[in-house]
Amino acid sequence: MTPAVRQPRLALARPVQHPLAETVRKAGWQPIPYAFTSLNRTGTAPPVPLNRVKALLVLSPSGAKVASSALPSGLTCLVQGAGTADALGREDLDVHLPSEARAEALWALLQARFPQGGEFVLVRGERSREYLEVAARGSAWRIHPWITHCEAAREPLPPLPEVEAVLALSPTQAEILAPLTREVLRFAWGEATAEAFTLAGAPAHARCEPKPSLLWAMLAQQLSSQEQPKEDHPC
């Protein structure tokens, strides 16, 4: 009887039921939850009064959880994905989602819903990639960043599980993982995360743009290349 082939294991900072963990499974890897960072609130107030803006933009569930209690009833919120909408936990808000969970799609939704522009507040983490601010620069859409939280290493840092690869989802995660992963594959979610790996002295073996379908393609390709039989070379 042929023994079952064990799936390679990949550590990521998401629970086993998270959509990204499901993407990892579909690509042929076994997701291993590794909670090595924590969310720290900055405690900062909104940069402009929320009752004076046309809408609030929210990039992540973390930002949604931190900002939720401070939002006035009826506020229009454009959120990057369904998980972010759920994290708001409010039924008295006017919530809208883009066609796909990407900052680029959120920017398109903003322009479509508010073609005349206006004042907007953007909820984001300390080291988000700032796509919306750059895209809106010099335009009629004036975006005011509200940095509500930052990601930091847990203390004490839990040991890395026994895995064949890790997936860093942010530059902070890459910086923490770099010295722990000299002997395993390093995958990066986004260009900034890959750059953080490089600056930390442990370049990523592969990276993808922050989109689940591209993560699946990257991991599936890596798995396929590992399974290719090695050619015999004459002595």
C-alpha positions in Angstrom: 0.0 0.0 0.0 1.4 3.4 -1.0 1.7 5.7 2.0 -0.2 9.0 1.8 1.9 12.0 0.8 1.9 14.6 3.6 1.1 18.1 2.6 3.8 20.7 3.2 3.0 23.0 6.2 2.8 26.7 6.0 2.6 29.0 9.0 0.4 32.2 8.8 -1.1 34.6 11.3 -4.7 33.6 10.6 -7.0 31.0 12.2 -7.7 27.7 10.4 -11.3 28.9 9.4 -10.0 32.2 7.8 -10.5 32.6 4.0 -6.8 32.9 3.5 -6.2 29.6 5.3 -8.8 28.0 2.9 -6.8 29.5 0.0 -3.7 27.9 1.3 -5.5 24.5 1.6 -6.8 24.8 -2.0 -3.2 25.4 -3.2 -2.1 22.0 -1.7 -0.6 23.3 1.6 -1.6 22.7 5.2 -2.2 26.0 7.0 -0.7 26.2 10.5 -2.0 29.1 12.6 0.8 31.1 14.1 -0.3 34.0 16.2 2.9 35.9 16.7 1.7 39.5 16.5 -0.8 41.5 18.5 -3.0 44.6 17.7 -2.1 47.7 19.6 -4.5 50.7 19.5 -2.9 54.1 18.9 -5.7 55.9 20.8 -5.6 58.8 18.2 -8.8 60.8 17.4 -10.1 61.1 13.9 -8.1 63.7 11.9 -11.4 65.6 11.1 -14.8 65.3 12.7 -16.6 62.3 11.3 -19.9 64.1 11.0 -18.3 66.4 8.4 -17.0 63.8 6.0 -18.9 62.2 3.1 -17.7 58.7 4.0 -15.4 56.6 6.0 -13.0 54.2 4.2 -11.9 51.1 6.1 -9.2 48.7 4.9 -9.2 45.9 7.4 -11.1 44.1 10.1 -8.5 45.3 12.6 -9.3 48.9 11.7 -13.0 48.3 11.7 -12.9 46.8 15.3 -10.9 49.7 16.6 -13.0 52.5 15.0 -16.4 51.0 15.3 -17.5 52.5 18.6 -16.5 56.0 17.6 -18.6 56.1 14.4 -21.8 58.2 14.4 -25.0 56.4 13.4 -25.9 56.6 9.7 -22.3 57.2 8.6 -21.5 55.9 5.1 -18.7 53.4 5.2 -16.8 52.0 2.2 -15.1 48.9 3.4 -12.5 46.7 1.5 -14.2 43.3 2.1 -16.9 41.3 3.8 -14.7 40.5 6.8 -14.2 44.2 7.4 -17.9 44.9 7.1 -18.6 42.1 9.7 -15.9 43.5 12.0 -17.7 46.8 12.2 -20.5 45.0 14.1 -23.0 47.9 13.5 -26.4 47.7 11.7 -26.9 51.5 11.9 -24.2 52.3 9.4 -24.5 52.7 5.6 -22.0 50.0 4.5 -20.8 49.4 0.9 -18.3 46.9 -0.5 -16.3 47.1 -3.7 -16.5 44.4 -6.4 -13.4 42.7 -4.9 -11.5 43.0 -1.7 -8.6 45.2 -2.9 -7.6 48.8 -2.2 -7.8 49.4 -6.0 -11.4 48.3 -6.1 -12.2 50.4 -3.0 -10.7 53.5 -4.9 -13.0 52.7 -7.9 -16.0 52.5 -5.6 -15.2 55.8 -3.9 -15.0 57.6 -7.3 -18.2 55.9 -8.5 -20.3 56.8 -5.4 -18.9 60.3 -5.0 -18.0 61.5 -8.5 -17.7 65.1 -7.3 -15.1 64.2 -4.7 -15.1 65.6 -1.1 -13.6 65.0 2.3 -13.1 61.4 3.5 -11.4 59.7 6.5 -9.4 56.5 5.9 -9.1 54.1 8.8 -5.8 52.1 8.5 -2.9 50.6 10.3 0.4 52.3 10.9 2.2 50.5 8.1 -0.5 50.0 5.5 0.7 50.5 1.9 -0.9 53.9 1.5 -2.4 53.1 -1.9 -5.5 55.2 -1.5 -3.6 58.3 -0.3 -1.2 58.1 -3.3 -4.1 57.5 -5.7 -6.1 60.5 -4.4 -3.2 62.9 -4.3 -4.0 66.1 -6.1 -7.6 65.0 -6.9 -11.0 66.1 -5.8 -11.1 63.2 -3.2 -9.3 64.5 -0.1 -8.4 61.5 2.1 -7.4 62.1 5.7 -5.7 59.0 7.2 -6.8 57.9 10.7 -4.1 55.6 12.0 -6.0 53.6 14.6 -3.7 50.7 15.3 -0.3 49.1 14.8 1.0 45.5 14.7 3.7 44.4 17.1 5.4 41.2 18.0 3.9 39.3 20.9 5.9 39.1 24.1 7.2 36.6 24.7 7.4 35.6 21.0 6.0 32.1 20.5 8.3 29.6 18.8 7.8 29.0 15.1 5.9 25.8 14.5 7.5 23.0 12.6 6.7 24.0 9.0 8.2 24.1 5.6 7.2 27.6 4.8 5.8 30.9 6.2 3.6 33.5 4.8 4.1 37.1 6.0 1.0 39.3 5.5 2.7 42.6 6.4 6.1 44.3 6.6 6.0 44.0 10.4 5.4 40.2 10.1 8.3 39.9 7.6 10.7 41.7 10.0 9.7 39.4 12.8 9.8 36.2 10.7 13.1 36.9 8.9 15.5 35.7 11.7 13.3 32.7 12.5 13.1 31.3 9.0 16.6 30.7 7.7 15.8 27.1 6.9 12.2 27.4 5.5 10.6 29.0 2.5 9.5 32.6 2.9 6.4 33.9 1.0 5.4 37.6 1.0 1.9 39.0 0.6 2.6 42.2 -1.3 5.6 44.1 -2.5 6.2 46.1 0.7 6.3 42.8 2.7 8.8 41.3 0.3 11.0 44.4 0.6 10.8 44.1 4.4 12.1 40.5 4.1 15.0 41.7 2.0 15.9 44.6 4.3 15.9 42.2 7.2 18.5 40.0 5.4 16.3 37.1 4.5 14.8 37.7 1.0 11.4 36.1 0.2 11.5 33.1 -2.1 8.3 34.3 -3.8 5.8 37.1 -3.5 2.3 37.9 -4.8 0.1 40.9 -4.9 -2.4 41.0 -2.0 -5.2 39.0 -3.7 -6.3 35.5 -2.7 -6.3 34.2 -6.3 -2.7 35.3 -6.8 -1.8 33.7 -3.4 -3.3 30.4 -4.7 -1.3 30.7 -7.9 2.0 31.4 -6.1 1.6 28.5 -3.7 0.4 26.1 -6.3 3.4 26.9 -8.5 5.8 26.5 -5.7 4.3 23.1 -4.8 4.5 22.0 -8.4 8.1 23.0 -8.7 9.0 21.0 -5.6 7.3 17.9 -6.9 9.0 18.0 -10.3 11.3 14.9 -10.5 15.0 15.6 -10.7 16.8 14.7 -13.9 19.4 12.0 -13.8 22.9 13.1 -14.6 25.5 10.8 -16.0 28.5 10.1 -13.7 
